[in-house]
Amino acid sequence: MPRAVYVLALGIFAMVTSEFVVAGLMPQMAEGLDATIPQIGYLITAFAVAMAAGGPFLTVAVMKLPPRTALMVLFAVFLAGNVLAATATGYPVMMAARIVTGIASQAFFGVGISLCAQLTRPEVRGRAIAVAMNGLMLGTLLGLPLSTLVGERFGWRAAFWTISALTLVAAVATLAGVERLDRAQGGGGFREELGVFKNPRLWLALSTSTLIIGATFAAFSYFNPILTELTGFSTGTVPVLLIAYGAATVVGNTVVGRFADRHTVPVLALGLVLNLLFLTGFALFADLPAPAVVCMMGIGLVGVTMNPAMATRVQRTGNAGPLVNTVHSSFITLGIILASSLGAVVIDAWGLRAPLWLGAAMAVLGLATVIPDLTRRPSPASDASRTTKAPTPEPDSAPIRS
């Protein structure tokens, strides 16, 4: 595996830690910025919306640059956003900082995943993406608790300064560990990049990713109140359970990465079926500690860990260019936004079990978007021969790449 893939994981870890930091320091930030808890919550929403809506535009702005240069530009924008957050004098400045960091983070995901494809052979790209995406899993496992610990001990501004320092370390590692390459391969000019979005199968693959992540985050967004109010765990136990959940995502991501290249669509289908079972089990047995924890760990194993297979499917259906990968990340973020917002609505109407049922419903819809590809799989040799260049439009009768 190229060294650069591991370096990209460090950059993604910094981005994800910044994304999560507000969730762990809401009371301190509310006091320091003279804001309410709901207003601080809007900072999380703003980050997600900025990722989904703004990331592709920043990707377009840097897509003509060599990959390493593009990554350094994105590091600079991301660093500026975190420094602005650390020095924010009021809520509006903090809101601007979160928007800037959200846009830069999404573009970094797109350029980084595209670079993984450029650096590796087609038959191991899923594994390479899994290695890079371990930065996301470790951000959940370590980034959130560590940034929360720093913020609680030294003040919330110290958490943003720590993320700024981590960003600098990741940028230096990128300069040292990522070789100088020409402009990102796998796509083409702006018109050619846009052209792949005419393929309806690409939109089907993108919608699958939205529903997979939505099903997972419908549960994850409300683990804390479910585990304390329904299952009966103490507030001190929940962080330990969340760390265990994060460890499960690291394991699941590694396993999925092993099979994502050869069995892309079957992996997605199996993951959705298992997630449906775990979400349903959690909803039915949320008041029983042992089954609830088993189902929670199961969601960690087969939920967000589908990322390597999701990215592989999108790249084979469209291309491995940075714009396609960034738009894919936007659809993933859309799943988070939909799940968390709809989860709040169904809780108000039907109680704390409702977001688990919402997640199960999204998993069923996700399966419906996978079935067309699952029933028309090509041979493994056909998949292995797929190049990273933008595909020529295929007739409707052509087999769907899985």
Disulfide bonds with the S-S distance in Angstrom:
none
